[in-house]
Amino acid sequence: MSDLNTAFEAATANAMNLEERPDNQTLLKLYGLYKQGAAGDNTEPKPGFTDFVASAKWNAWNQNKGMAQDDAKQQYIALIESLS
């Protein structure tokens, strides 16, 4: 396993142990970067407009469309480190 993947997994574990819960915008950014790093571009159908949470998550992930998975992983790691 590469060093980046190891650091990404460690950051994911650290995200569950942050001292303070990040605000909703930061949580959505984390979600979008995590999904882009883990799965790549969003190919899921957009949820209905009445499902606000699912729509917000879908949009957060979709904003990273075209970003390389390694770049998303690096940004996710950096954001988790800045919150720790």
C-alpha positions in Angstrom: 0.0 0.0 0.0 1.3 3.4 -0.9 2.2 6.0 1.7 -0.6 8.3 0.5 -3.2 5.5 0.9 -1.9 4.8 4.4 -2.1 8.5 5.3 -5.6 8.7 3.8 -6.8 5.8 6.0 -5.1 7.3 9.1 -6.8 10.7 8.4 -10.1 8.9 8.0 -9.7 7.3 11.4 -8.6 10.7 12.9 -11.7 12.3 11.5 -13.8 10.3 14.0 -11.7 11.6 16.9 -11.6 15.3 16.3 -11.9 17.3 19.5 -14.6 19.6 18.1 -17.2 18.7 15.5 -16.6 20.8 12.4 -19.3 23.1 11.0 -21.6 21.8 8.3 -19.7 23.4 5.4 -16.5 21.8 6.6 -18.2 18.5 7.0 -19.5 18.7 3.5 -16.1 19.6 2.2 -14.6 16.6 4.0 -17.3 14.3 2.7 -16.8 15.5 -0.9 -13.0 15.1 -0.7 -13.3 11.7 1.0 -15.7 10.4 -1.7 -13.6 11.7 -4.5 -10.5 10.2 -3.0 -12.1 6.9 -2.3 -14.4 6.4 -5.3 -13.4 9.0 -7.9 -16.0 11.1 -9.9 -19.6 11.1 -8.8 -21.6 8.8 -11.1 -24.6 8.5 -8.7 -28.0 9.9 -9.8 -28.8 13.2 -8.1 -31.2 12.7 -5.2 -34.6 14.4 -5.2 -34.7 18.1 -4.1 -36.8 17.2 -1.0 -33.9 15.1 0.4 -31.8 18.0 1.6 -29.0 16.1 3.3 -28.5 13.7 0.4 -28.6 16.5 -2.1 -26.0 18.5 -0.1 -23.7 15.5 0.1 -24.2 14.8 -3.6 -23.3 18.4 -4.5 -20.3 18.4 -2.2 -18.9 15.3 -3.9 -19.9 16.5 -7.4 -18.0 19.8 -6.9 -14.8 17.7 -7.0 -15.6 16.1 -10.4 -12.5 15.8 -12.5 -10.1 16.1 -9.5 -7.5 13.2 -9.4 -8.2 10.8 -6.6 -4.6 11.4 -5.2 -5.2 15.1 -5.1 -8.5 14.6 -3.3 -6.7 12.4 -0.8 -4.0 14.9 -0.2 -6.5 17.8 0.3 -8.6 15.5 2.7 -5.5 14.7 4.7 -4.5 18.4 4.9 -8.0 19.4 6.0 -8.1 16.8 8.7 -4.7 17.8 10.0 -5.8 21.5 10.1 -8.7 20.5 12.3 -6.7 18.3 14.7 
